[in-house]
Amino acid sequence: VQLQASGGGLVQAGESLRLSCAASVSVFGFNSMGWYRQAPGKQRESVASITRGGTTNYVDSVEGRFTISRDDTKNTVFLQMNSLKPEDTGVYYCNAVSRFRASPYWGQGTQVTVSS
């Protein structure tokens, strides 16, 4: 299984970005998929997740600004990020949890930089 993350970039505060995570297999087969981020000098944190049934969950700091979604026909999970803030800066990773594997799959990460 391979996860290919893309869509990062350099934006100004208040602007938007849309991240994509393309899987080499059907995303519907995963129990859940999610986005994590790691800021410089900080631990990786969960940002958003979506279950196979479509239930979504967000960290408080992005609630109302970020939206995670899944397109099963394209085997892709998206993270729409609006009203970006400098504190959203970091490397964003997508992951996928499979019921057939103890550890999740991880993508390679995409850099998001928000300038003030």
SULTA-V451255 format. One record per residue. N is the residue number from 0. PHI is phi as a letter, one per 40 degrees, with the letter a starting at -180 (NA if undefined). BURIAL is I if it has 16 or more other C-alpha atoms within 10 Angstrom, else O. Layout:
[[N:PHI:BURIAL] [N:PHI:BURIAL]]
This chain:
[[0:NA:O] [1:b:O] [2:b:I] [3:b:I] [4:c:I] [5:a:I] [6:h:I] [7:c:I] [8:i:O] [9:b:O] [10:b:I] [11:c:O] [12:d:I] [13:g:O] [14:c:O] [15:b:I] [16:a:I] [17:b:I] [18:c:I] [19:b:I] [20:b:I] [21:c:I] [22:b:I] [23:c:O] [24:b:O] [25:c:O] [26:c:I] [27:c:I] [28:c:O] [29:c:I] [30:c:O] [31:a:I] [32:b:I] [33:a:I] [34:b:I] [35:b:I] [36:a:I] [37:b:I] [38:c:I] [39:d:O] [40:g:O] [41:b:O] [42:c:O] [43:c:O] [44:b:O] [45:c:I] [46:b:I] [47:a:I] [48:a:I] [49:a:I] [50:c:I] [51:d:O] [52:c:O] [53:g:O] [54:c:O] [55:b:I] [56:a:I] [57:b:I] [58:c:O] [59:d:O] [60:c:O] [61:b:I] [62:d:O] [63:g:O] [64:b:O] [65:b:I] [66:b:I] [67:c:I] [68:a:I] [69:b:I] [70:b:O] [71:c:O] [72:c:O] [73:b:O] [74:f:I] [75:b:I] [76:b:I] [77:b:I] [78:b:I] [79:c:O] [80:b:I] [81:b:I] [82:f:O] [83:c:I] [84:b:I] [85:d:O] [86:c:O] [87:c:I] [88:c:I] [89:i:I] [90:c:I] [91:b:I] [92:b:I] [93:b:I] [94:b:I] [95:b:I] [96:b:I] [97:b:I] [98:c:O] [99:c:O] [100:a:O] [101:c:O] [102:b:O] [103:c:O] [104:c:O] [105:b:I] [106:c:I] [107:c:O] [108:g:I] [109:b:I] [110:c:I] [111:b:I] [112:b:I] [113:b:I] [114:c:I] [115:c:O]]
